[in-house]
């Protein structure tokens, strides 16, 4: 006895036949949606229309991200020659928080 492919209650002769029919159904469905969208443009929200829309990506700018206020303060204090422990003590912050700012923003940076 051969193994039959079954999907949502429908029995197919084989898995290949099921896949072939699903592909044909999908192609027909997309064609019909394109016809419907030509008549009613508000239907163009389907995912298969994404390839028709030209997505323009903005070029990445080489600018460095601005430092937050707290990171600027830490940067200035480190530029003065203070250690991260001294910075944490004077700002009443945790040493881990200060060291995470240093690694995240690559402090101290030049002005």
Secondary structure, DSSP 8 states (H G I E B T S, - for coil): ----EEETTEEES-HHHHHHHHHHHHHHHHHHHHHHHHH-GGGTTSGGGTTTS---------------HHHHHHHHHHHTT--HHHHHHHHT--HHHHHHHHHHHTSS---
